[in-house]
Amino acid sequence: MTTMPSSQPSQSPPAGQEPPRRATPLWRNRDYNILWVSRSLTEVGFNASTMAFPLLVLAVTRSPGTAGLVQGVNAAAQLLAGLPGGTLVDRWNRKAVMLTCEAVRAVALLWLVRMIWTGTAAVWHMAVVAAVLGVCSALFDPAEEASLPHVVPPEQLATAVSMNHARNSIGHLVGTALSGALFGVKRVLPFLADALTHLVSFGLLLFVRLPKREGRAAGAPPANLRREALEGLKWVWGHRLIRVTAMCAVAVNFLFQVLYLVIIVVAQQSGVPSAQIGVMAAMFGAGGLLGALAAPRLYARCGPRVSVVLTFWTMAVLAPVTLTTGNGIVMGLVLAGIAFLAPTANTAVSTYQLLTTPDHLRGRLSGVIGLVAGISTALGPVVGGLLMECAGARWAILLSAFGIAVLAVTVALNPTLRGFGESPALPPAEDGPGRAGAAPGAR
């Protein structure tokens, strides 16, 4: 909306009507900034301990298979708890869920720190902690995402979502860089750092103002986890545009995993030095971070539908470029270009889903999307590896690019996505309006 030039007299609102209130800038939004900073800290700690877990298992057991098993326990716990976790988030107080998860994660990590410090850490200790962290993530992530429309007004939601993508990229870059350095000094340090980030996050989250959630309505059927989870699945599947956009997001993330693995292998087979391969990985992360920072403007300029289509076509065009060069820097630039537009597409999809989904279903929406996205992310490297085994790395890239192009055409012509450019109205919230400040009764 354009503003009236200062040289012209301002117009007073009609009698009895309040003047429109300008939304507080996002950087001055107290509650959003608390959520952003607290989650940024835990992202750094999470990535530091995630990188250190296989190193710790190898140091204790010298078994790569066991190291992979412990990592798999974390991923499996998060996937298995994803759908019921989102259902419980819709049932419980979301602030209490986030605080409890942070406290449990801190206690579990401090217990592991004690075991490492005393030299008694065993594989089962690490597996238990990995499982606890996975379950807590399955609860915390939907609770935070479902809370976002309560601390950010609808017109700023896309910017907030893109800044959350930037936060995740920053946490990955800083956390992985710290992990090796801390582990090299003392094995216990990455896990101690992760525990401290959760303790600080717990303290910060105490000051977030979220609306109180009302109890179950009189005459409502008793709580049933299975029925409520199915209700969430039916909502996602029954809302055609949400279903299609969710499939687009899952496809983008899946294809990223396939291409990333295949391009790294092509670089290795082309004789790219290991140091340049490390730079390629860093450029991929930097591309995602820059893309997240640019996402609000790109989203506003392109609109939701074009953002998704453009992401697919960028991947399809850039991927084959890696076959024409053996230079690691050029390949890194291709990876950065592929990663650059993904946050804009994810911002478009996530913003639409949050604005369209009623508040009492947002946790389940996040749980369903997280479950499907987690499966696709896990399958991406497997499919990439099978493509390389069956057709070779170079053909794997060409086949992947062709598949992406087919998806891009499908998305561009899909009649359902023609309405994706329209901004949905914010559905009425049962327990408080979406706003930038605290609702009455917030705590």
C-alpha positions as CSV (number, residue, x, y, z in Angstrom):
1,M,0.0,0.0,0.0
2,T,1.4,3.4,-0.9
3,T,1.4,6.3,1.6
4,M,0.2,9.8,1.1
5,P,3.0,12.3,0.4
6,S,3.8,14.5,3.4
7,S,3.0,17.7,1.5
8,Q,-0.7,16.8,1.3
9,P,-3.0,17.2,4.3
10,S,-3.7,14.0,6.1
11,Q,-7.3,12.7,6.0
12,S,-9.0,11.9,9.2
13,P,-10.9,8.7,9.6
14,P,-14.7,8.8,9.7
15,A,-16.3,9.6,13.0
16,G,-16.4,6.6,15.3
17,Q,-13.8,4.6,13.3
18,E,-10.3,4.0,14.5
19,P,-7.4,4.9,12.2
20,P,-5.7,1.9,10.8
21,R,-2.8,0.6,12.9
22,R,0.6,0.1,11.3
23,A,2.1,-3.3,12.2
24,T,5.2,-3.2,14.4
25,P,8.3,-3.8,12.3
26,L,9.5,-7.4,12.6
27,W,12.9,-6.4,14.1
28,R,11.0,-4.7,16.9
29,N,8.6,-7.6,17.5
30,R,9.6,-8.7,21.0
31,D,8.0,-12.1,21.0
32,Y,9.2,-13.1,17.5
33,N,12.7,-12.0,18.3
34,I,12.7,-14.1,21.4
35,L,11.6,-17.1,19.4
36,W,14.1,-16.4,16.7
37,V,17.1,-15.9,19.0
38,S,16.3,-18.9,21.2
39,R,15.9,-21.2,18.2
40,S,19.0,-19.8,16.6
41,L,21.1,-20.8,19.6
42,T,19.6,-24.3,19.8
43,E,20.2,-24.7,16.0
44,V,23.9,-24.0,16.6
45,G,24.1,-26.5,19.5
46,F,22.0,-29.1,17.7
47,N,24.3,-29.1,14.6
48,A,27.4,-29.1,16.8
49,S,26.2,-32.3,18.7
50,T,24.9,-33.9,15.5
51,M,28.3,-33.7,13.9
52,A,30.0,-34.9,17.1
53,F,27.8,-37.9,17.7
54,P,29.3,-40.1,15.0
55,L,32.8,-38.9,16.0
56,L,32.1,-39.9,19.6
57,V,30.7,-43.4,18.6
58,L,33.8,-44.0,16.4
59,A,36.1,-43.0,19.3
60,V,34.3,-45.4,21.7
61,T,33.6,-48.3,19.4
62,R,35.6,-47.8,16.2
63,S,32.6,-49.0,14.3
64,P,31.2,-46.9,11.4
65,G,28.1,-49.1,11.4
66,T,27.4,-48.3,15.0
67,A,27.9,-44.6,14.3
68,G,25.3,-44.8,11.6
69,L,22.9,-46.7,13.8
70,V,23.0,-44.0,16.5
71,Q,22.4,-41.3,13.9
72,G,19.5,-43.4,12.6
73,V,17.9,-43.7,16.0
74,N,17.6,-39.9,16.2
75,A,16.0,-39.7,12.7
76,A,13.7,-42.7,13.3
77,A,12.5,-41.2,16.7
78,Q,11.7,-37.9,15.1
79,L,9.8,-39.5,12.2
80,L,7.8,-42.0,14.4
81,A,6.9,-39.2,16.9
82,G,6.1,-36.7,14.1
83,L,2.4,-37.3,13.6
84,P,1.4,-38.0,17.2
85,G,3.6,-35.1,18.2
86,G,1.7,-32.6,16.1
87,T,-1.6,-34.0,17.4
88,L,-0.4,-33.5,21.0
89,V,0.7,-30.0,20.2
90,D,-2.8,-29.1,19.1
91,R,-4.1,-30.5,22.4
92,W,-1.6,-29.0,24.8
93,N,-0.4,-25.5,25.7
94,R,2.2,-24.8,23.1
95,K,4.4,-22.6,25.3
96,A,4.5,-25.3,27.9
97,V,5.4,-27.9,25.2
98,M,8.4,-25.8,24.1
99,L,9.6,-25.2,27.6
100,T,9.3,-28.9,28.5
101,C,11.2,-30.0,25.4
102,E,14.0,-27.6,26.1
103,A,14.2,-28.8,29.8
104,V,14.2,-32.4,28.8
105,R,16.8,-31.9,26.1
106,A,19.1,-30.1,28.4
107,V,18.8,-32.8,31.1
108,A,19.4,-35.6,28.6
109,L,22.5,-33.9,27.2
110,L,23.9,-33.1,30.6
111,W,23.5,-36.8,31.5
112,L,25.5,-37.7,28.5
113,V,28.1,-35.1,29.3
114,R,28.5,-36.7,32.7
115,M,29.0,-40.1,31.2
116,I,31.6,-38.8,28.7
117,W,33.4,-36.9,31.4
118,T,33.6,-40.0,33.7
119,G,34.6,-42.2,30.8
120,T,31.6,-44.5,31.2
121,A,29.7,-43.5,28.0
122,A,28.4,-46.5,26.2
123,V,26.5,-46.9,22.9
124,W,23.2,-47.4,24.6
125,H,23.7,-44.0,26.5
126,M,24.2,-42.3,23.1
127,A,21.2,-44.1,21.5
128,V,18.9,-43.1,24.4
129,V,19.9,-39.4,24.2
130,A,19.6,-39.4,20.4
131,A,16.1,-40.9,20.7
132,V,15.1,-38.3,23.4
133,L,16.4,-35.5,21.2
134,G,14.4,-36.8,18.2
135,V,11.1,-37.0,20.1
136,C,11.6,-33.5,21.6
137,S,12.2,-32.2,18.1
138,A,9.0,-33.8,16.9
139,L,7.1,-31.9,19.6
140,F,9.0,-28.6,19.7
141,D,9.0,-27.9,16.0
142,P,5.2,-28.1,15.4
143,A,4.7,-26.1,18.6
144,E,6.9,-23.3,17.5
145,E,5.6,-23.2,13.9
146,A,1.9,-23.2,15.1
147,S,2.7,-20.3,17.4
148,L,4.2,-18.1,14.7
149,P,0.8,-16.6,13.5
150,H,0.2,-15.5,17.1
151,V,3.3,-13.4,17.3
152,V,3.5,-12.1,13.7
153,P,0.7,-10.4,11.8
154,P,-0.5,-12.0,8.5
155,E,1.2,-9.4,6.3
156,Q,4.6,-10.1,7.9
157,L,4.3,-13.9,8.1
158,A,6.2,-14.6,4.8
159,T,9.1,-12.5,6.0
160,A,9.1,-14.3,9.4
161,V,9.1,-17.7,7.7
162,S,12.0,-16.7,5.4
163,M,14.0,-15.4,8.4
164,N,13.4,-18.7,10.1
165,H,15.0,-20.4,7.1
166,A,17.9,-18.1,7.4
167,R,18.2,-18.9,11.1
168,N,18.4,-22.6,10.3
169,S,21.1,-22.0,7.7
170,I,23.1,-19.9,10.1
171,G,22.8,-22.6,12.8
172,H,24.0,-25.2,10.4
173,L,27.0,-23.2,9.2
174,V,28.1,-22.1,12.7
175,G,27.3,-25.4,14.5
176,T,29.2,-27.6,12.1
177,A,32.2,-25.3,12.1
178,L,32.3,-25.3,15.9
179,S,31.7,-29.1,16.3
180,G,35.1,-30.2,14.9
181,A,37.0,-27.6,16.8
182,L,35.3,-28.3,20.1
183,F,35.5,-32.1,19.7
184,G,39.2,-31.7,18.9
185,V,39.8,-29.9,22.2
186,K,37.6,-32.2,24.4
187,R,35.1,-34.8,23.3
188,V,32.5,-33.5,25.8
189,L,32.5,-29.9,24.6
190,P,30.0,-30.1,21.7
191,F,27.4,-31.9,23.9
192,L,28.0,-29.4,26.7
193,A,27.6,-26.5,24.3
194,D,24.3,-28.1,23.0
195,A,23.0,-28.5,26.6
196,L,23.8,-24.9,27.4
197,T,22.0,-23.6,24.3
198,H,18.8,-25.4,25.5
199,L,19.1,-24.0,29.0
200,V,19.5,-20.4,27.6
201,S,16.6,-21.1,25.2
202,F,14.4,-22.3,28.2
203,G,15.1,-19.0,30.0
204,L,14.3,-16.9,26.9
205,L,11.1,-18.8,26.2
206,L,9.7,-18.0,29.6
207,F,9.2,-14.4,28.4
208,V,7.4,-15.2,25.2
209,R,3.7,-14.1,25.3
210,L,1.3,-16.5,23.7
211,P,-2.5,-16.6,24.1
212,K,-3.9,-19.1,26.6
213,R,-5.6,-22.0,24.9
214,E,-9.1,-22.8,25.9
215,G,-10.1,-26.2,27.2
216,R,-12.3,-28.6,25.3
217,A,-15.7,-27.3,24.6
218,A,-18.6,-28.6,26.6
219,G,-20.1,-31.7,25.0
220,A,-17.1,-32.4,22.9
221,P,-16.1,-36.0,22.5
222,P,-13.3,-37.2,24.8
223,A,-9.7,-36.8,23.5
224,N,-8.6,-39.6,21.2
225,L,-5.1,-39.5,19.8
226,R,-5.8,-41.7,16.8
227,R,-9.0,-39.9,15.9
228,E,-7.3,-36.5,16.2
229,A,-4.3,-37.6,14.1
230,L,-6.7,-38.8,11.4
231,E,-8.5,-35.5,11.5
232,G,-5.2,-33.8,10.7
233,L,-4.4,-36.2,7.9
234,K,-7.9,-35.7,6.4
235,W,-7.5,-31.9,6.6
236,V,-4.2,-32.0,4.6
237,W,-5.5,-34.5,2.1
238,G,-9.0,-32.9,1.8
239,H,-7.7,-29.3,1.2
240,R,-6.6,-29.6,-2.4
241,L,-4.3,-26.6,-2.6
242,I,-2.5,-27.5,0.7
243,R,-2.1,-31.1,-0.5
244,V,-0.6,-30.0,-3.9
245,T,1.7,-27.3,-2.4
246,A,2.9,-29.8,0.3
247,M,3.7,-32.3,-2.5
248,C,5.7,-29.5,-4.3
249,A,7.7,-28.7,-1.1
250,V,8.4,-32.4,-0.5
251,A,9.5,-32.9,-4.1
252,V,11.8,-29.9,-3.9
253,N,13.5,-31.2,-0.7
254,F,13.7,-34.7,-2.1
255,L,15.3,-33.6,-5.3
256,F,17.8,-31.4,-3.5
257,Q,19.0,-34.5,-1.5
258,V,19.3,-36.5,-4.7
259,L,21.2,-33.8,-6.6
260,Y,23.5,-32.8,-3.7
261,L,24.8,-36.4,-3.3
262,V,25.2,-37.0,-7.1
263,I,27.0,-33.7,-7.7
264,I,29.4,-34.4,-4.9
265,V,30.2,-37.8,-6.3
266,V,30.6,-36.4,-9.8
267,A,33.1,-33.9,-8.4
268,Q,35.0,-36.7,-6.8
269,Q,35.1,-38.8,-9.9
270,S,36.2,-35.7,-11.9
271,G,39.3,-35.4,-9.8
272,V,38.2,-32.3,-7.8
273,P,40.5,-32.0,-4.7
274,S,38.9,-32.8,-1.3
275,A,39.5,-29.2,-0.2
276,Q,37.4,-27.9,-3.1
277,I,34.7,-30.4,-2.3
278,G,34.6,-28.9,1.2
279,V,34.3,-25.5,-0.3
280,M,31.5,-26.7,-2.6
281,A,29.5,-27.9,0.5
282,A,30.1,-24.5,2.2
283,M,28.9,-22.7,-0.9
284,F,25.8,-24.8,-1.0
285,G,25.0,-23.7,2.6
286,A,25.9,-20.1,1.8
287,G,23.5,-20.1,-1.2
288,G,20.7,-21.3,1.1
289,L,21.5,-18.6,3.6
290,L,21.6,-15.8,1.0
291,G,18.4,-17.2,-0.5
292,A,16.6,-17.1,2.8
293,L,17.7,-13.4,3.3
294,A,16.5,-12.5,-0.2
295,A,13.3,-14.6,0.1
296,P,10.9,-11.9,1.4
297,R,11.6,-9.6,-1.6
298,L,11.6,-12.4,-4.1
299,Y,8.4,-13.7,-2.7
300,A,6.8,-10.3,-2.8
301,R,8.0,-9.7,-6.4
302,C,7.3,-13.1,-7.9
303,G,4.3,-14.3,-5.9
304,P,3.7,-17.8,-4.6
305,R,3.1,-19.8,-7.8
306,V,6.0,-18.3,-9.8
307,S,8.3,-18.8,-6.8
308,V,7.7,-22.6,-6.8
309,V,7.9,-23.0,-10.6
310,L,11.0,-20.9,-10.8
311,T,12.7,-23.1,-8.2
312,F,12.0,-26.2,-10.2
313,W,13.3,-24.7,-13.5
314,T,16.4,-23.4,-11.8
315,M,17.3,-26.8,-10.6
316,A,16.6,-28.4,-14.0
317,V,18.8,-25.9,-15.9
318,L,21.7,-25.7,-13.4
319,A,22.2,-29.4,-12.6
320,P,23.6,-30.4,-16.0
321,V,26.1,-27.6,-15.9
322,T,28.1,-29.7,-13.4
323,L,28.8,-32.2,-16.2
324,T,30.6,-29.6,-18.3
325,T,33.3,-28.7,-15.8
326,G,35.8,-30.3,-13.4
327,N,36.3,-27.1,-11.4
328,G,35.1,-27.4,-7.8
329,I,34.4,-23.7,-7.5
330,V,32.1,-23.7,-10.6
331,M,30.3,-26.7,-9.2
332,G,30.0,-24.9,-5.9
333,L,28.4,-21.9,-7.6
334,V,25.9,-24.3,-9.3
335,L,25.0,-25.8,-5.9
336,A,24.7,-22.3,-4.4
337,G,22.4,-21.3,-7.3
338,I,20.3,-24.4,-6.8
339,A,20.0,-23.6,-3.0
340,F,19.3,-19.9,-3.5
341,L,15.7,-20.1,-4.6
342,A,14.6,-23.0,-2.4
343,P,13.8,-20.7,0.7
344,T,11.5,-18.6,-1.5
345,A,9.5,-21.6,-2.6
346,N,9.4,-23.0,1.0
347,T,8.3,-19.5,2.2
348,A,5.5,-19.4,-0.3
349,V,4.3,-22.9,0.7
350,S,4.7,-22.5,4.5
351,T,3.0,-19.1,4.6
352,Y,0.0,-20.2,2.6
353,Q,-0.4,-23.3,4.8
354,L,-0.1,-21.3,8.1
355,L,-2.6,-18.7,6.9
356,T,-5.1,-21.2,5.6
357,T,-5.1,-23.8,8.4
358,P,-7.3,-23.2,11.4
359,D,-5.2,-22.7,14.6
360,H,-6.5,-25.9,16.2
361,L,-5.0,-28.0,13.3
362,R,-1.7,-26.2,12.8
363,G,0.3,-28.6,15.0
364,R,-1.1,-31.6,13.1
365,L,-0.4,-29.9,9.8
366,S,3.3,-29.4,10.8
367,G,3.5,-33.0,12.0
368,V,2.1,-34.4,8.8
369,I,4.4,-32.2,6.6
370,G,7.4,-32.9,8.8
371,L,6.7,-36.7,8.6
372,V,6.5,-36.7,4.8
373,A,9.4,-34.3,4.4
374,G,11.5,-36.4,6.7
375,I,10.8,-39.6,4.7
376,S,11.6,-37.8,1.4
377,T,14.8,-36.4,2.9
378,A,15.9,-39.8,4.0
379,L,15.0,-41.4,0.7
380,G,16.8,-38.7,-1.4
381,P,20.3,-40.0,-0.9
382,V,19.2,-43.6,-1.2
383,V,17.6,-42.9,-4.6
384,G,20.6,-40.8,-5.7
385,G,22.9,-43.7,-4.8
386,L,20.7,-46.2,-6.7
387,L,20.7,-44.0,-9.8
388,M,24.5,-43.8,-9.7
389,E,24.8,-47.6,-9.2
390,C,22.4,-48.3,-12.1
391,A,23.2,-45.6,-14.6
392,G,26.4,-43.9,-13.4
393,A,26.8,-40.5,-11.8
394,R,26.6,-38.4,-15.0
395,W,23.5,-40.1,-16.2
396,A,22.0,-39.8,-12.7
397,I,22.3,-36.0,-13.0
398,L,20.7,-36.0,-16.5
399,L,17.9,-38.2,-15.3
400,S,17.4,-36.1,-12.2
401,A,17.3,-32.9,-14.3
402,F,14.8,-34.4,-16.7
403,G,12.6,-35.5,-13.8
404,I,12.8,-32.0,-12.3
405,A,11.9,-30.4,-15.7
406,V,8.8,-32.7,-16.0
407,L,7.8,-31.7,-12.5
408,A,8.3,-28.0,-13.4
409,V,6.0,-28.3,-16.4
410,T,3.4,-30.2,-14.3
411,V,3.5,-27.5,-11.6
412,A,3.2,-24.7,-14.2
413,L,0.2,-26.4,-15.9
414,N,-1.5,-27.7,-12.7
415,P,-5.0,-26.1,-12.5
416,T,-5.0,-26.3,-8.7
417,L,-1.9,-24.1,-8.5
418,R,-3.5,-21.3,-10.5
419,G,-5.2,-20.1,-7.3
420,F,-1.9,-20.2,-5.4
421,G,-1.2,-16.6,-6.2
422,E,-4.2,-15.5,-4.2
423,S,-3.5,-14.5,-0.6
424,P,-5.7,-16.5,1.8
425,A,-7.6,-14.9,4.6
426,L,-6.5,-15.7,8.1
427,P,-8.9,-18.3,9.5
428,P,-10.5,-17.4,12.9
429,A,-8.4,-18.6,15.8
430,E,-10.2,-20.5,18.5
431,D,-7.8,-19.3,21.2
432,G,-6.7,-15.9,20.2
433,P,-6.2,-13.8,17.1
434,G,-3.0,-13.8,15.0
435,R,-1.2,-10.5,15.9
436,A,2.1,-8.9,16.7
437,G,1.5,-8.2,20.3
438,A,0.2,-10.3,23.2
439,A,-3.5,-11.3,23.3
440,P,-5.5,-10.6,26.4
441,G,-4.7,-13.1,29.0
442,A,-1.3,-13.9,27.4
443,R,1.4,-15.1,29.6
